[in-house]
Amino acid sequence: MVLWYTDNMDAFSRISLFFLRIAMGSFLLYAGLTKVLDPSWSAAVYLGGTKTFQSFYQLLLAPNVLPAVNFLNEWGMTLLGLSLILGIFVRLSGIAGALLMVLYYFPILDFPYPNPPSDIVDEHIIYALAFLVLAASRAGRVWGLENWCVGLPICSRYPRFRSLLG
């Protein structure tokens, strides 16, 4: 069930959704590129200070797993950012972005104690919710490439592919 149809949105809603998509895409693109361009960057520092679900995050620190985690982090953020900025595969990118923010949230959460100064709902949860809004609202069809892609023969031939677009 689709909650919003971008075709029926008023101008203010479309503009707001467009700017949210561009802002969140820029956020991810910048974060990804700074990691890609810094050869000394590693997720090990962040994962090493895990406070919640330590056993799971310690698995990600294993020497044979960490290079894949670093690669997925760097290029995942970069490609998700590009996807949102261009307005293509926004549903998939929104869900992946929300999952990424949740994965970033738990290492810093000292459950059951809240994180000062933002308590239990910090910026990662707000970002995750914003990504879910983009995923649910067909945001790629608001001045994005998804309108063009939906009209391609591959989308007519493979309806499941079209559902990834939104």
C-alpha positions in Angstrom: 0.0 0.0 0.0 1.4 3.4 -1.0 0.8 6.1 1.5 1.4 9.1 -0.7 1.0 9.6 -4.4 3.4 12.2 -5.7 1.0 13.0 -8.5 -1.6 14.3 -6.1 0.8 16.4 -3.9 0.5 20.1 -3.7 3.5 22.2 -4.7 4.7 22.8 -1.1 4.7 19.0 -0.4 6.6 18.3 -3.6 9.2 21.0 -2.9 9.7 19.8 0.7 10.1 16.2 -0.4 12.6 17.2 -3.1 14.7 19.3 -0.7 14.6 16.5 1.9 15.8 14.0 -0.7 18.6 16.3 -1.9 19.7 17.1 1.7 19.8 13.5 2.8 21.6 12.5 -0.4 24.1 15.3 0.1 24.6 14.1 3.7 25.4 10.6 2.6 27.4 11.5 -0.4 29.7 13.8 1.6 30.1 11.2 4.4 30.9 8.5 1.9 33.4 10.6 -0.2 35.3 11.7 2.9 35.7 8.1 3.8 36.7 7.0 0.3 39.2 9.8 -0.1 40.9 9.2 3.3 43.1 6.2 3.0 43.6 6.0 6.8 39.8 5.8 7.5 38.5 2.6 9.1 35.3 1.7 10.8 37.5 0.0 13.5 37.6 3.1 15.7 33.8 3.5 15.7 33.1 -0.2 16.2 35.8 -0.6 18.9 33.8 1.7 21.2 30.6 -0.3 21.0 28.4 -0.2 24.0 25.3 -2.2 22.9 25.3 -5.5 21.0 29.0 -5.8 21.5 29.2 -9.4 20.3 27.7 -8.5 16.9 29.9 -5.5 16.4 33.0 -7.4 17.5 32.3 -9.8 14.6 32.5 -6.9 12.2 35.9 -6.0 13.7 37.4 -9.4 12.7 40.5 -8.9 10.5 38.9 -10.9 7.6 35.6 -9.0 7.9 36.7 -5.4 8.6 37.9 -4.7 5.0 34.5 -5.6 3.6 32.8 -3.5 6.3 35.0 -0.5 5.4 34.3 -1.0 1.7 30.6 -1.3 2.2 30.6 1.7 4.4 32.6 4.0 2.1 31.0 3.0 -1.2 27.5 2.3 0.2 27.2 5.8 1.6 28.6 7.3 -1.6 26.2 5.4 -3.9 23.2 5.9 -1.6 23.9 9.6 -1.7 24.1 9.6 -5.5 21.0 7.6 -5.8 19.0 10.1 -3.6 20.4 13.2 -5.3 19.6 11.8 -8.8 16.3 10.5 -7.7 16.7 6.9 -8.8 16.1 3.7 -6.7 15.0 6.0 -3.9 12.8 3.3 -2.3 15.7 0.9 -2.1 18.2 3.7 -1.0 15.8 5.0 1.6 15.4 1.6 3.2 19.2 0.9 3.0 19.9 4.4 4.5 17.5 3.7 7.4 19.2 0.4 8.1 22.6 2.0 7.9 21.6 4.7 10.5 20.2 2.0 12.8 23.5 0.2 12.5 25.3 3.4 13.4 22.9 4.1 16.3 23.4 0.9 18.4 27.2 1.1 18.9 26.9 4.5 20.7 23.7 3.7 22.6 24.6 2.7 26.2 21.2 0.9 26.7 19.2 1.3 29.0 20.8 4.7 29.7 20.0 7.5 27.3 22.7 9.3 25.3 23.2 12.8 26.5 22.0 15.4 25.4 19.5 13.7 23.0 18.2 10.9 25.1 17.2 7.7 23.3 16.2 9.4 20.1 19.4 10.9 18.7 20.2 12.1 15.2 20.6 8.6 13.8 17.0 7.8 14.6 15.8 11.1 13.0 17.9 10.3 9.9 16.5 6.8 9.7 12.9 8.2 9.9 13.7 10.7 7.2 15.0 7.9 4.9 11.9 5.9 5.5 9.7 8.9 4.5 11.7 9.2 1.3 11.3 5.4 0.7 7.5 5.5 1.4 6.7 8.6 -0.5 8.0 7.9 -4.0 10.4 10.8 -3.6 12.3 9.9 -6.7 9.4 10.8 -8.8 9.6 14.4 -7.6 12.0 15.9 -10.1 14.1 12.8 -10.1 15.1 10.1 -12.7 12.5 7.6 -11.5 9.8 9.1 -13.8 12.1 8.5 -16.8 13.1 5.0 -15.6 9.5 3.8 -15.0 8.8 4.4 -18.7 11.6 2.2 -19.9 10.8 -1.2 -21.5 12.7 -3.1 -18.7 10.2 -1.8 -16.2 7.2 -2.9 -18.3 8.8 -6.3 -18.8 9.8 -6.8 -15.1 7.2 -5.3 -12.7 9.3 -6.3 -9.7 12.1 -4.0 -11.0 9.6 -1.2 -11.2 8.7 -1.7 -7.5 12.3 -1.1 -6.5 12.0 2.3 -8.1 8.9 3.3 -6.2 
